[in-house]
């Protein structure tokens, strides 16, 4: 597999030297947000099922999203950016057979990594009440199916057992996932230093992924603080989505009440077109259609 393949590039990032700051992976939910993540200089991005459920379906993170929904979003984003993408695969969307097919579909669509969890189906957001996890053998079977099906993609095995069954079970599952060939392990929930140390020991050399999600009741700590817990990757899956939703709500309420969006925070139209690559499109059009008026010769007003 080429070193330029998404999984290979992410593997190289995961092998950072000891003491390296964790990779912070902000969430994207469409191609525009992915371009913004890349523009900001992040080395990796995250695509969550919760974000796709909200944006594509207008529904909460209660298992409504399927593999096809995720693959469609992933494929569009992969074509728009070069940053490696870590993609949510929920509980694999079925049994081991479905998990293996999900992995192959994600890899073909451009994912650098996917994470598969041990929740029962239908699953729910990790920060919602009422979660339940499958038995350890069933959870291990999902991981084994993904590991066997992979080519270059990074397999991240996630457990939600911490808040459901306690630290002992979470540590037991981390050890089992690492032993079955997972490329990284992901413990959902808040780790105290003692539990984090046990998780690291159970994982051995396998990198640890932690979630600094804004979907909880309190703001998460800065990403660098997770280095003390041994995290190599820190996810911030919904911060851009929540910011975008709040900004749109504020603008729309202002527009409704005053008849104008003047005074609301917004990106200038010219900057949006710069972000979307208008200059490159104009150059290409000029090369192939020299007799047409240039795209950049007119005032860039929206219609």
C-alpha positions as CSV (number, residue, x, y, z in Angstrom):
1,X,0.0,0.0,0.0
2,X,1.3,3.4,-0.9
3,X,2.6,5.7,1.8
4,X,0.3,8.3,0.4
5,X,-2.8,6.2,1.2
6,X,-5.0,7.8,3.9
7,X,-4.4,5.0,6.4
8,X,-0.7,5.0,5.9
9,X,-0.5,8.8,6.4
10,X,-2.5,8.4,9.6
11,X,-0.3,5.5,10.8
12,X,2.7,7.7,10.4
13,X,1.1,10.5,12.5
14,X,0.2,7.9,15.2
15,X,3.8,6.9,15.6
16,X,4.8,10.2,17.0
17,X,7.7,10.1,19.5
18,X,7.0,9.8,23.3
19,X,5.8,13.0,24.8
20,X,4.3,14.3,21.5
21,X,1.2,16.4,21.9
22,X,-1.9,14.4,21.0
23,X,-3.4,14.8,17.5
24,X,-6.5,17.0,17.9
25,X,-9.2,15.8,15.4
26,X,-12.0,18.4,15.1
27,X,-15.3,17.2,13.7
28,X,-16.4,18.0,10.2
29,X,-20.0,17.4,8.9
30,X,-19.8,18.3,5.2
31,X,-17.3,19.4,2.6
32,X,-17.4,23.1,3.7
33,X,-16.6,22.3,7.3
34,X,-13.9,19.9,6.2
35,X,-12.2,22.6,4.1
36,X,-12.3,24.9,7.2
37,X,-10.7,22.2,9.3
38,X,-7.9,21.8,6.7
39,X,-7.5,25.6,6.3
40,X,-7.0,25.9,10.1
41,X,-4.0,23.6,9.8
42,X,-5.2,20.4,11.6
43,X,-3.4,17.2,10.7
44,X,-6.5,15.0,11.0
45,X,-10.3,15.4,11.0
46,X,-13.2,13.4,12.4
47,X,-16.6,12.6,10.9
48,X,-19.1,11.5,13.5
49,X,-22.4,9.7,13.1
50,X,-24.0,12.3,15.4
51,X,-23.0,15.1,13.0
52,X,-24.2,13.3,9.9
53,X,-27.5,12.4,11.6
54,X,-28.0,16.1,12.5
55,X,-27.0,17.5,9.1
56,X,-28.1,14.9,6.6
57,X,-31.2,13.6,8.4
58,X,-32.2,16.2,11.0
59,X,-32.4,13.6,13.7
60,X,-30.6,12.9,17.0
61,X,-27.9,10.4,17.5
62,X,-30.1,7.4,18.2
63,X,-29.0,5.0,15.5
64,X,-30.9,6.5,12.6
65,X,-27.7,6.8,10.5
66,X,-26.7,3.8,8.4
67,X,-23.5,2.9,6.7
68,X,-24.7,4.3,3.4
69,X,-25.4,7.7,5.0
70,X,-21.8,7.8,6.3
71,X,-20.2,6.6,3.1
72,X,-22.0,9.2,1.1
73,X,-20.8,12.0,3.4
74,X,-17.3,10.5,3.7
75,X,-16.9,10.2,-0.1
76,X,-17.8,13.9,-0.7
77,X,-15.5,15.1,2.0
78,X,-12.6,12.9,0.9
79,X,-12.8,14.4,-2.6
80,X,-12.7,18.0,-1.2
81,X,-9.7,17.7,1.3
82,X,-6.5,15.9,1.8
83,X,-6.5,15.7,5.6
84,X,-6.8,12.1,6.9
85,X,-10.3,11.4,8.1
86,X,-11.2,9.3,11.2
87,X,-14.8,8.1,10.6
88,X,-17.5,6.9,13.1
89,X,-18.8,3.4,12.2
90,X,-21.1,3.1,15.2
91,X,-21.4,-0.5,16.1
92,X,-20.6,-1.8,12.6
93,X,-24.2,-1.6,11.5
94,X,-24.9,-5.3,12.2
95,X,-22.9,-8.4,13.1
96,X,-19.4,-9.3,12.1
97,X,-20.2,-9.8,8.5
98,X,-21.8,-6.3,8.2
99,X,-18.9,-4.8,10.2
100,X,-16.4,-6.2,7.7
101,X,-18.4,-4.9,4.8
102,X,-18.7,-1.5,6.5
103,X,-14.9,-1.4,6.8
104,X,-14.4,-2.2,3.2
105,X,-16.9,0.5,2.1
106,X,-15.3,3.1,4.3
107,X,-11.8,2.3,3.0
108,X,-12.9,2.5,-0.6
109,X,-14.6,5.9,0.1
110,X,-11.3,7.3,1.5
111,X,-11.4,6.9,5.3
112,X,-8.0,6.8,7.0
113,X,-9.5,5.2,10.1
114,X,-12.8,4.1,11.5
115,X,-13.9,3.4,15.0
116,X,-16.3,0.6,15.9
117,X,-17.9,0.4,19.3
118,X,-19.4,-2.3,21.6
119,X,-22.9,-0.8,22.1
120,X,-26.0,-2.8,21.5
121,X,-28.1,-2.0,18.4
122,X,-29.6,0.5,18.0
123,X,-26.9,2.5,19.6
124,X,-27.1,6.0,21.0
125,X,-24.8,8.9,21.5
126,X,-22.1,8.1,24.1
127,X,-23.2,11.1,26.2
128,X,-26.8,10.0,26.4
129,X,-28.4,7.9,29.2
130,X,-29.6,4.4,28.6
131,X,-26.6,3.0,26.9
132,X,-25.9,-0.8,26.9
133,X,-23.0,-2.8,25.7
134,X,-22.9,-6.3,24.1
135,X,-21.0,-9.2,25.7
136,X,-17.2,-9.2,25.4
137,X,-17.2,-12.1,22.9
138,X,-19.6,-10.2,20.6
139,X,-17.6,-7.1,21.0
140,X,-14.4,-8.9,20.2
141,X,-16.0,-10.5,17.1
142,X,-16.7,-7.1,15.7
143,X,-13.1,-6.1,16.1
144,X,-11.8,-9.3,14.7
145,X,-14.0,-8.9,11.6
146,X,-12.8,-5.4,11.0
147,X,-9.1,-6.3,11.5
148,X,-9.4,-9.2,9.1
149,X,-11.1,-7.1,6.4
150,X,-8.7,-4.1,6.5
151,X,-6.1,-3.3,3.9
152,X,-4.6,0.0,4.9
153,X,-7.3,1.6,7.0
154,X,-6.7,2.1,10.7
155,X,-9.1,0.1,13.0
156,X,-10.0,1.9,16.2
157,X,-11.8,-0.3,18.7
158,X,-14.1,1.7,21.0
159,X,-15.6,0.6,24.3
160,X,-18.5,2.4,26.0
161,X,-18.2,0.0,29.0
162,X,-16.7,2.6,31.4
163,X,-20.0,4.3,32.2
164,X,-22.1,1.1,31.8
165,X,-20.1,-1.6,33.6
166,X,-17.3,0.3,35.3
167,X,-13.5,0.7,34.9
168,X,-12.7,-3.0,35.4
169,X,-14.7,-4.0,32.4
170,X,-13.5,-1.2,30.3
171,X,-9.9,-2.2,30.9
172,X,-10.7,-5.8,30.2
173,X,-12.1,-4.9,26.8
174,X,-9.2,-2.6,25.9
175,X,-6.9,-5.6,26.6
176,X,-9.0,-7.9,24.4
177,X,-9.2,-5.4,21.5
178,X,-5.5,-4.8,21.5
179,X,-4.8,-8.5,21.6
180,X,-7.1,-9.0,18.6
181,X,-5.1,-6.6,16.4
182,X,-6.8,-3.3,16.8
183,X,-4.6,-0.4,15.6
184,X,-5.9,1.9,18.4
185,X,-8.3,1.7,21.3
186,X,-10.9,4.3,22.2
187,X,-12.4,4.5,25.7
188,X,-15.5,6.6,25.7
189,X,-16.0,8.6,28.9
190,X,-14.0,10.5,31.5
191,X,-10.9,8.8,32.6
192,X,-9.3,9.5,36.0
193,X,-5.5,9.2,36.1
194,X,-5.5,5.8,37.8
195,X,-7.9,4.3,35.3
196,X,-6.0,5.9,32.4
197,X,-2.8,4.2,33.6
198,X,-4.6,0.8,33.7
199,X,-6.0,1.4,30.2
200,X,-2.5,2.2,28.9
201,X,-1.1,-0.9,30.5
202,X,-3.9,-3.0,29.0
203,X,-3.4,-1.5,25.6
204,X,0.4,-2.0,25.5
205,X,1.9,-0.3,22.5
206,X,-1.5,0.4,20.9
207,X,-2.4,4.1,20.7
208,X,-5.2,5.5,22.9
209,X,-8.0,7.7,21.5
210,X,-10.1,9.9,23.8
211,X,-13.1,12.0,23.3
212,X,-13.2,15.7,24.2
213,X,-16.8,16.1,23.1
214,X,-18.8,19.3,23.6
215,X,-21.9,17.2,23.8
216,X,-21.4,16.7,27.6
217,X,-22.6,18.9,30.4
218,X,-19.3,20.7,30.8
219,X,-16.7,22.1,28.4
220,X,-13.9,19.5,27.8
221,X,-10.4,20.3,29.0
222,X,-7.8,21.5,26.4
223,X,-6.4,18.8,24.2
224,X,-2.9,19.0,25.7
225,X,-4.2,17.9,29.1
226,X,-5.1,14.5,27.6
227,X,-1.4,13.9,27.0
228,X,-1.1,13.2,30.7
229,X,-3.7,10.4,30.3
230,X,-1.7,8.9,27.5
231,X,-3.9,9.9,24.6
232,X,-2.4,9.9,21.1
233,X,-5.6,11.2,19.4
234,X,-8.2,13.5,21.0
235,X,-11.5,13.9,19.2
236,X,-13.5,17.2,19.2
237,X,-16.4,15.8,17.2
238,X,-19.2,18.4,17.4
239,X,-17.6,21.8,18.3
240,X,-17.8,23.1,14.6
241,X,-21.3,21.8,14.2
242,X,-22.6,23.4,17.4
243,X,-20.8,26.7,16.5
244,X,-22.3,26.6,13.0
245,X,-25.8,25.8,14.3
246,X,-25.7,28.7,16.9
247,X,-24.4,31.2,14.3
248,X,-27.1,30.2,11.8
249,X,-29.8,30.5,14.5
250,X,-28.6,33.9,15.6
251,X,-28.5,35.2,12.0
252,X,-31.9,33.8,11.0
253,X,-33.5,35.3,14.2
254,X,-31.9,38.6,13.4
255,X,-33.1,38.5,9.8
256,X,-36.6,37.5,10.9
257,X,-36.9,40.3,13.5
258,X,-35.2,43.1,11.7
259,X,-35.4,42.2,8.0
260,X,-31.7,42.2,7.6
261,X,-28.7,40.1,8.7
262,X,-26.5,43.2,9.0
263,X,-24.4,43.2,12.1
264,X,-24.3,39.4,12.5
265,X,-21.0,37.6,12.4
266,X,-20.4,36.1,9.0
267,X,-17.7,35.2,6.5
268,X,-17.4,37.7,3.6
269,X,-18.6,36.2,0.3
270,X,-15.2,36.7,-1.2
271,X,-13.5,34.7,1.5
272,X,-16.0,31.9,1.1
273,X,-15.2,31.7,-2.6
274,X,-11.5,31.8,-1.8
275,X,-12.0,28.8,0.5
276,X,-14.0,27.0,-2.1
277,X,-11.2,27.4,-4.7
278,X,-12.8,30.0,-7.0
279,X,-9.4,31.2,-8.2
280,X,-8.4,27.7,-9.3
281,X,-11.7,27.2,-11.1
282,X,-11.3,30.5,-12.9
283,X,-7.8,29.6,-14.0
284,X,-9.0,26.3,-15.3
285,X,-12.0,27.9,-17.1
286,X,-9.7,30.5,-18.7
287,X,-7.4,27.8,-20.0
288,X,-10.1,25.8,-21.7
289,X,-12.6,28.6,-22.6
290,X,-10.4,31.7,-23.5
291,X,-13.3,33.5,-25.1
292,X,-15.5,33.5,-22.1
293,X,-15.6,36.4,-19.6
294,X,-13.4,35.6,-16.6
295,X,-15.1,34.4,-13.4
296,X,-13.1,36.9,-11.4
297,X,-13.9,39.9,-13.7
298,X,-17.2,40.7,-12.1
299,X,-18.3,41.7,-8.6
300,X,-18.6,38.5,-6.6
301,X,-22.1,39.1,-5.4
302,X,-24.3,36.2,-4.4
303,X,-27.7,35.6,-6.0
